[in-house]
Amino acid sequence: MIRMTAAQGRDELQQILELQRRNLATHVSPAEAAKEGFVTARHDLPLLERMCGAYGHVVAMDADRVVGYALVMLKDFGSAVPVLVPMFEQIGKLPYGKQTLGQTRYFVMGQVCVEKAHRGKGVFAGMYDELRRRMSGDFEVVVTEVATRNTRSLRAHEKVGFRRALGYRAHDGESWEIVTWDWR
């Protein structure tokens, strides 16, 4: 039985980093990336500890093993992960209703990943359900970006309720989709 909970302690954060490492775009073949998806940003332990803040990261646990994670990233971390800086720049000016997205009560899904053996079993949606349960009282919108070539992730985000807000090309040439899930 998989349970969704907040990450507890350094051991679970280290497990997040190991799962991340195994799924980095730079560590999987292009064929594997196209079929299974991938993650782009690489974090370290001190950054994960700072990002946790008051809300904590959601982890999917199979007994004592992390098999999925969803990293909470508040606005304050807009410059902490270089690959995400262009997204935060876009968020700040993106029209969203009668204001900009940056003016809403939002947080960023800093990264989400599910261990390959647990994909297609509801873990991805379960982690987002847990985030919504814990955070919807304080936030109106969750925002993330997905590389357009990561079609598996785009489909999974759409399935749980995210909608496309903006497509753009970053300075490194990668094309991204900013997607939002409005909880209002």
C-alpha positions in Angstrom: 0.0 0.0 0.0 1.4 3.4 -1.1 0.9 6.2 1.4 1.2 9.9 0.7 2.8 12.0 3.4 5.2 14.9 4.0 8.9 14.1 3.7 10.4 13.3 7.1 14.1 13.9 7.7 17.3 13.6 5.8 16.9 10.0 4.8 13.8 10.6 2.8 15.3 13.7 1.2 18.3 11.6 0.2 16.0 9.1 -1.3 14.3 11.9 -3.3 17.7 13.0 -4.6 18.5 9.4 -5.6 15.2 9.0 -7.5 15.8 12.4 -9.1 19.3 11.3 -10.2 18.0 8.2 -11.8 15.4 10.1 -13.8 17.5 13.2 -14.9 17.3 13.8 -18.7 21.0 13.6 -18.7 20.9 10.1 -17.3 18.3 8.4 -19.4 18.4 7.6 -23.1 16.4 9.7 -25.6 14.1 6.7 -26.2 13.6 6.2 -22.5 12.9 10.0 -22.0 10.3 9.9 -24.8 8.6 6.9 -23.4 8.9 7.3 -19.6 9.5 11.1 -19.1 12.3 12.7 -17.2 13.2 15.4 -14.8 15.4 18.4 -15.6 16.5 20.3 -12.5 19.1 18.8 -10.1 18.8 19.7 -6.5 21.1 19.2 -3.5 20.3 18.3 0.1 20.7 21.9 1.5 18.3 23.3 -1.2 15.7 20.5 -0.5 15.9 21.3 3.2 15.3 25.0 2.6 12.6 24.5 0.1 10.6 22.3 2.5 9.6 25.3 4.6 6.3 25.2 6.5 4.6 23.0 3.9 7.1 20.2 3.2 7.5 18.1 0.1 5.0 15.3 -0.6 6.4 11.8 -0.9 4.8 8.6 -1.9 6.0 5.8 0.4 6.1 2.1 -0.2 6.9 0.9 3.4 10.0 3.0 4.2 11.0 3.7 0.6 10.3 6.9 -1.4 8.7 5.9 -4.7 7.5 9.3 -5.7 8.0 12.9 -4.7 6.4 16.3 -5.4 8.6 19.2 -4.4 7.0 22.4 -3.0 8.7 25.6 -4.1 7.4 28.9 -2.8 7.9 32.2 -4.6 10.9 33.0 -2.5 12.9 30.3 -4.4 12.6 32.0 -7.8 16.3 32.4 -8.2 17.5 29.3 -6.2 17.4 26.9 -9.1 18.9 28.5 -12.3 16.9 26.3 -14.8 13.7 27.6 -13.2 14.5 31.4 -13.3 13.0 31.9 -16.8 9.7 30.3 -15.5 9.5 32.6 -12.6 10.1 35.6 -14.9 7.2 34.4 -17.1 5.0 33.9 -14.0 5.6 37.5 -12.9 4.1 39.0 -16.1 1.7 36.3 -17.4 -1.9 37.6 -17.5 -4.2 35.6 -15.3 -7.8 36.9 -15.1 -7.7 40.5 -14.1 -4.2 40.3 -12.7 -0.9 38.6 -13.4 -0.2 35.0 -12.3 2.5 36.4 -10.1 -0.1 38.4 -8.2 -2.1 35.3 -7.2 -1.5 33.2 -4.2 0.5 30.5 -6.0 3.2 28.1 -5.4 5.4 26.2 -7.8 5.5 22.4 -8.1 9.3 22.4 -8.1 9.5 18.9 -9.6 7.5 15.7 -9.5 8.7 12.2 -10.2 7.4 8.6 -9.7 9.6 5.6 -9.7 9.3 3.7 -12.9 7.8 0.5 -11.3 5.0 2.6 -9.7 4.0 4.6 -12.8 0.4 4.2 -14.1 -0.9 3.2 -10.6 -2.3 6.6 -9.4 0.8 7.7 -7.5 1.2 10.9 -9.5 -2.4 11.9 -8.9 -2.3 10.8 -5.3 0.6 13.1 -4.6 -1.2 16.1 -6.2 -4.4 15.2 -4.2 -2.3 15.3 -1.0 -0.8 18.6 -2.0 -4.3 20.0 -2.6 -5.6 18.7 0.7 -2.7 20.3 2.6 -2.3 23.5 0.7 -5.5 24.7 -0.9 -6.4 26.8 2.1 -3.4 29.0 1.6 -2.9 28.9 -2.2 -5.2 29.6 -5.2 -3.0 28.2 -7.9 -0.3 25.6 -8.4 2.1 26.3 -11.2 4.7 24.2 -12.9 6.5 24.0 -16.2 7.1 20.9 -18.3 9.5 20.5 -21.2 7.4 20.2 -24.3 9.3 17.1 -25.3 8.2 15.5 -22.0 4.9 14.4 -23.4 4.2 11.8 -20.7 4.5 14.5 -18.0 2.3 16.9 -20.0 -0.4 14.3 -20.3 -0.2 13.4 -16.6 -0.5 17.0 -15.5 -3.5 17.6 -17.8 -5.2 14.5 -16.4 -5.0 15.8 -12.8 -6.4 19.2 -13.8 -3.6 21.4 -15.1 -4.2 23.7 -18.0 -1.8 25.3 -20.4 -1.0 28.9 -19.6 2.0 29.7 -21.8 4.6 28.1 -24.1 8.0 29.7 -24.3 11.6 28.9 -25.3 14.3 29.3 -22.6 17.7 30.8 -23.2 19.2 27.3 -23.5 16.8 26.5 -26.4 14.5 24.2 -24.5 10.8 24.7 -25.1 8.6 24.7 -22.1 4.9 24.8 -21.2 3.8 26.6 -18.1 0.7 24.9 -16.8 -1.6 25.9 -13.9 -4.1 24.2 -11.8 -6.6 26.7 -10.4 -8.0 25.6 -7.0 -10.5 28.5 -6.6 
